[in-house]
Amino acid sequence: MHANPSSRDERPRAEDAPITAGDLAGRLEGLIPIGLSERGTNRLAWTPEDRRAQMWFMEQAAGVGLRAERDPAGNLWALPPGDGPWWVVASHLDTVRDGGRLDGALGVAAGFAIARASSSPIAVVSFADEEGARFNTPTFGSRWLTGRLDVADVLQRTDEHGVELRQAFEAAGLTAEGLGQASAGLDRVLGVIELHIDQSLDVDASGQPAGIVTALASRLRMSADIIGRADHSGTTRRGERADALAAGARLIVAALDLAPDDPDFMVTASRIIVEPNAATTIPARVRLWLDARSPEREQLVDWQQALEALAQDVARRGGVELRLDVASQGPGVAFDLGVNAALREASERLGHPAPAVVCFAGHDAGIVAPHRPAGMVLVRNATGVSHSPAEHVELEDAAYAANVVLTAVERLISVAP
């Protein structure tokens, strides 16, 4: 379903609103060039680009009269005077490899605009390593904040260059000992709202500039490690091979074929590494990752069990060793009804009633939601493209979404006991 062109082109008029497109553009001006190249934006966690983004955050905090801090997990906090707790507007500054300019960054920039425009104290947070692109550690900072991070596991993970996360983490000025300590950061938080670009066409289909997320879908990421045997591709008969890549291809096709006939059940072969990756050599080892998502957690469980059973047949047929593991999973989460009501009321008051949508991506707000009232607002994306340099939203729409969050947070603060 798509909106008609006239509704898509009808942008919210924000001349009299506290937050404007120009405000957001001015804040993003210093951030967007960091890590930007012809291939896209690269601000991976614990890199020099990540450090430059942190400096931008510190400057933004000072500009709106907030004190900036970095906690033991690398989360960045911009805090009002006093000890809190506060309502928080949060997102992230890291990107996927060759990603887009606005994913995460827009939410942090909007957070500072909201904090400046509000008559009430509001904190801004940039969660560390939300994407997990370098070490496969998604929602790193929010999981640490909520006590869900397996510290021993993540510290030993390596990137494609063999660098351990522990090394990168300590090179960024943080310590493994600090990461191992329990966080008291949630004591600062009354609730969290995250503003983000829509990573689908769902909001655009409504013809409205922003949508309210009622829930995050369940997610499951499986990793497969397939061990075969390297041999000459021209002299080794098919029956004599232990071809790891052929087995990996069968596993990928099986994962797709096992998905139920449901448009909201999505399976992606998201990454593959082949060794030795030579033109005349039979692949000896393959590592690949499979990503599955559904609003119904039971569907994911059934799919996983079927895939695990079929993987043994793939290994037997290919004469390879195959290990299938759960790399990460999220059970799905419903956002707070009171927060959603405040966001809905704000959108109606501002003239563009926001549709309710389910989001299939993972977000920090979803990690915090079981512990504090939380919500999300998605900004219309006319192409649905994200995690790509082609991603784009109109800043007029983003400013409207920021004004919705501002209005809703001030309402939530006013009715707080």
C-alpha positions in Angstrom: 0.0 0.0 0.0 1.4 3.4 -0.9 0.1 6.9 -0.3 -0.9 8.9 -3.3 1.7 11.4 -4.6 -0.2 14.5 -3.3 -0.3 13.1 0.3 3.4 12.2 0.1 4.3 15.7 -1.0 2.3 17.4 1.6 4.9 18.4 4.2 4.0 19.7 7.7 4.2 23.4 8.0 6.5 24.2 10.9 7.1 27.9 10.7 5.6 28.5 14.1 6.8 25.3 15.7 9.6 25.4 18.3 11.9 23.0 16.3 12.4 23.6 12.6 14.1 21.8 9.7 16.8 24.5 9.8 17.5 23.8 13.4 18.1 20.1 12.6 20.1 20.9 9.5 22.4 23.2 11.6 23.0 20.5 14.2 23.7 17.8 11.6 26.1 20.0 9.7 29.0 19.1 12.0 28.2 15.4 12.3 27.4 14.3 8.8 30.9 14.7 7.4 32.4 12.4 10.0 33.1 9.1 8.4 31.5 10.1 5.1 32.9 8.9 1.8 31.7 8.0 -1.7 30.8 4.5 -0.4 28.7 5.8 2.5 29.1 6.6 6.2 31.4 4.6 8.4 31.4 5.5 12.1 32.0 2.1 13.6 32.3 1.7 17.4 35.6 2.3 19.0 37.2 3.9 15.9 38.7 7.4 15.3 35.4 8.4 13.6 33.5 7.3 16.6 35.7 9.5 18.8 35.1 12.5 16.5 31.3 11.9 16.8 31.7 11.9 20.6 33.3 15.3 20.4 30.4 16.6 18.3 28.1 15.3 21.0 30.1 17.1 23.7 29.9 20.4 21.7 26.1 20.0 21.2 25.6 19.4 24.9 27.5 22.5 25.9 25.6 24.5 23.4 22.2 23.7 25.1 23.5 24.0 28.6 23.8 20.3 29.4 26.7 18.5 31.1 28.2 15.7 29.0 29.4 12.4 30.5 30.6 9.1 29.1 29.7 6.0 31.2 31.8 2.8 31.4 30.2 1.2 28.3 30.8 4.3 26.2 27.2 5.6 26.3 27.1 9.4 26.0 24.9 11.4 28.4 23.9 15.0 28.1 22.3 15.9 31.5 20.4 18.8 33.0 21.6 20.2 36.4 20.8 18.0 39.4 20.7 14.3 39.9 17.6 13.4 38.0 15.9 11.2 37.1 14.8 12.7 33.8 12.9 11.8 30.7 15.5 10.9 28.0 15.5 11.4 24.2 17.9 8.8 22.9 19.4 7.2 19.7 22.9 6.4 18.5 25.8 7.9 16.5 27.5 4.7 15.1 26.7 3.3 11.7 26.8 0.1 9.7 29.5 -0.3 7.2 29.0 2.1 4.3 25.7 3.2 5.9 23.5 6.2 5.6 23.9 9.7 7.1 20.8 9.9 9.2 20.2 6.4 10.8 20.7 7.1 14.5 22.3 10.5 14.0 19.0 12.2 13.2 17.6 11.0 16.6 20.5 12.4 18.6 20.4 15.8 16.7 16.7 15.9 17.4 17.3 15.1 21.0 19.4 18.3 21.4 16.8 20.4 19.6 14.1 19.0 21.9 16.2 19.6 25.0 16.8 23.2 24.0 13.2 23.9 23.1 11.7 22.3 26.3 10.7 24.3 29.3 11.3 21.1 31.4 14.7 19.3 32.0 15.3 16.6 29.4 18.4 14.5 29.0 19.9 13.3 25.7 21.7 9.9 25.3 23.7 8.4 22.5 23.9 4.7 23.1 27.2 3.0 22.2 27.6 0.6 19.4 23.9 0.2 18.6 24.6 -1.3 15.2 27.2 -3.8 16.4 28.8 -3.6 12.9 32.4 -4.2 13.9 32.2 -6.9 16.5 28.6 -8.2 16.0 27.6 -6.6 19.3 24.3 -4.8 18.5 22.6 -2.6 21.2 25.9 -2.9 23.2 25.4 0.2 25.3 21.7 -0.2 26.1 22.2 -3.9 26.9 25.0 -2.9 29.4 22.7 -0.3 30.9 20.0 -2.8 31.5 22.3 -5.6 32.7 21.8 -7.8 29.6 25.3 -7.6 28.1 27.4 -10.8 28.4 30.6 -8.9 29.1 32.9 -12.0 29.0 31.6 -13.0 25.6 31.7 -9.6 23.9 35.2 -8.7 25.1 36.7 -11.7 23.3 35.0 -11.0 20.0 37.2 -10.0 17.1 36.7 -7.8 14.0 37.7 -8.8 10.5 41.3 -7.7 11.2 41.6 -10.0 14.2 41.4 -7.1 16.7 39.7 -8.1 19.9 36.9 -5.9 21.2 38.8 -5.6 24.5 41.7 -4.0 22.7 39.6 -1.6 20.7 37.6 -0.8 23.8 40.6 0.1 25.9 42.2 2.0 23.0 39.0 4.2 23.1 39.9 5.1 26.7 37.5 2.6 28.5 38.3 -0.4 30.6 37.2 -4.0 30.8 37.0 -3.6 34.5 34.6 -0.7 34.3 32.5 -2.6 31.8 32.2 -5.5 34.2 30.7 -3.3 36.9 26.9 -3.1 37.2 25.3 0.0 35.8 23.4 2.5 37.9 22.5 4.5 34.9 18.8 3.5 34.9 18.4 5.4 38.1 18.8 8.5 36.0 16.0 7.6 33.7 12.2 8.2 34.1 11.5 7.0 30.6 12.9 7.0 27.0 11.7 8.1 23.6 13.7 7.4 20.5 13.2 9.3 17.2 14.5 7.4 14.1 14.1 7.3 10.4 11.5 4.8 9.2 13.4 1.8 7.7 10.4 0.7 5.7 7.5 2.2 3.6 5.0 1.8 6.4 4.8 5.4 7.5 5.0 6.7 4.0 2.0 4.5 3.1 -0.1 6.4 5.6 0.6 9.8 4.0 1.6 11.2 7.4 5.1 12.7 8.3 5.6 10.4 11.3 4.4 7.2 12.8 4.2 5.8 16.4 5.8 2.4 17.0 3.5 0.2 19.1 6.0 -2.7 19.2 9.2 -4.1 17.9 9.1 -7.5 16.1 10.9 -10.6 17.4 14.3 -11.1 15.9 16.7 -14.1 15.6 20.2 -14.1 14.2 21.8 -17.5 13.5 25.5 -18.1 12.7 26.8 -21.1 10.8 30.4 -22.3 10.8 31.0 -24.8 8.0 34.3 -26.7 7.8 35.1 -28.5 4.6 38.5 -29.2 2.9 40.5 -27.1 0.4 41.3 -28.8 -2.8 41.9 -28.0 -6.5 38.7 -26.9 -8.2 39.8 -28.4 -11.6 41.1 -31.8 -10.5 38.8 -32.9 -7.6 35.8 -34.9 -8.7 32.4 -33.8 -7.3 32.0 -36.9 -5.2 35.5 -36.4 -3.6 34.8 -32.9 -2.4 34.0 -31.4 1.0 32.8 -28.0 -0.3 32.0 -25.6 2.5 30.5 -23.0 0.2 28.2 -25.4 -1.6 26.9 -26.5 1.9 26.5 -22.9 2.9 24.4 -22.2 -0.3 22.2 -25.2 0.5 21.7 -23.9 4.1 20.8 -20.4 2.8 18.2 -21.8 0.4 16.8 -24.1 3.1 16.5 -21.1 5.5 14.5 -19.2 2.9 12.3 -22.2 1.9 11.5 -23.0 5.6 10.0 -19.5 6.1 6.2 -19.6 6.5 4.0 -18.0 3.8 3.7 -14.8 5.7 4.8 -11.4 4.3 5.7 -10.3 7.8 8.2 -13.2 8.2 11.5 -12.1 6.8 14.7 -14.1 6.3 18.0 -12.7 5.1 21.4 -14.2 4.5 23.1 -11.1 5.8 26.8 -11.9 5.7 29.2 -14.6 4.5 32.9 -15.1 4.8 34.7 -17.7 2.6 38.2 -19.1 3.1 40.5 -19.3 1.2 38.3 -17.3 -1.2 40.5 -18.2 -4.2 39.3 -18.7 -7.8 40.7 -22.2 -8.3 40.3 -23.6 -4.8 37.4 -25.4 -3.3 36.3 -23.4 -0.2 37.5 -24.9 3.0 35.5 -22.9 5.5 32.4 -20.7 5.4 31.0 -18.5 8.1 27.6 -17.1 7.4 24.8 -15.3 9.3 21.0 -15.7 8.8 18.6 -13.0 10.1 14.9 -13.8 10.7 12.2 -11.5 12.0 8.5 -11.8 12.7 5.9 -10.1 14.9 5.1 -13.7 16.2 7.9 -15.2 18.3 6.4 -18.7 17.9 7.0 -18.5 14.2 10.7 -17.8 14.8 11.0 -20.8 17.2 9.4 -23.1 14.7 11.7 -21.9 11.9 14.8 -22.2 14.1 14.0 -25.8 15.0 13.3 -26.8 11.4 16.5 -25.2 10.3 18.6 -26.9 13.0 17.1 -30.3 11.9 17.7 -29.7 8.2 21.3 -28.4 8.8 22.4 -31.9 9.8 21.2 -33.2 6.5 23.1 -30.4 4.7 26.3 -31.4 6.5 25.8 -35.1 5.8 25.2 -34.5 2.1 28.1 -32.2 1.7 30.6 -34.2 3.8 31.3 -31.2 5.9 31.1 -30.2 9.6 28.4 -27.7 10.3 27.8 -25.8 13.5 24.7 -23.7 13.9 24.4 -21.2 16.8 22.2 -18.4 18.0 24.3 -15.2 17.5 21.7 -12.9 19.0 17.9 -12.7 19.6 15.3 -10.3 20.7 11.9 -11.5 21.9 10.0 -8.5 20.6 8.6 -5.8 22.9 5.5 -3.7 23.2 6.0 0.0 24.0 4.4 1.7 26.9 0.7 2.5 26.4 1.0 5.8 28.3 3.9 7.0 26.2 2.1 6.0 23.0 -1.0 7.8 24.1 1.0 11.0 24.8 2.7 10.7 21.4 -0.7 10.1 19.6 -2.3 13.1 21.4 0.7 15.3 20.4 0.5 14.3 16.8 -3.2 15.0 16.6 -2.7 18.4 18.3 0.0 19.3 15.7 -2.3 18.4 12.9 -1.0 15.1 11.4 -2.4 12.1 13.3 0.4 9.6 13.4 -0.3 6.0 12.3 0.5 3.1 14.7 3.2 0.8 13.2 5.2 -2.3 14.1 8.9 -1.9 13.6 11.0 -4.9 12.4 14.4 -3.4 13.2 16.1 -3.6 16.6 16.5 -0.4 18.6 17.9 0.7 22.0 14.4 1.9 23.1 13.3 -1.7 22.8 16.1 -2.8 25.2 15.1 -0.2 27.7 11.3 -0.8 27.4 11.1 -3.8 29.9 12.7 -1.5 32.5 11.3 2.0 31.9 8.4 3.5 30.0 9.6 3.8 26.4 8.3 4.7 23.0 9.5 5.4 19.4 8.6 7.8 16.6 9.6 7.0 13.0 10.1 9.7 10.4 8.5 9.1 7.0 10.9 7.7 4.4 9.5 7.8 0.9 11.9 5.2 -0.5 12.1 2.9 2.6 15.9 2.7 2.0 18.1 2.6 5.1 21.6 1.2 6.0 22.6 2.7 2.7 24.1 6.0 1.5 20.8 6.3 -0.5 18.7 6.7 2.7 16.8 10.0 2.9 14.1 11.8 4.9 12.8 15.3 4.5 14.0 17.4 7.5 10.5 19.1 7.5 9.1 15.7 8.4 11.9 15.1 11.0 11.2 18.5 12.6 7.5 17.6 12.8 8.4 14.3 14.5 10.7 16.2 16.9 7.9 18.6 17.9 5.7 15.6 18.5 8.3 14.1 20.9 8.7 17.5 22.6 5.0 18.0 23.1 4.6 14.4 24.4 7.5 14.5 26.8 6.4 17.8 28.3 3.0 16.3 28.8 4.5 13.2 30.4 6.6 15.3 32.7 3.6 17.5 33.7 1.5 14.5 34.8 4.3 12.6 36.6 3.7 12.0 40.3 
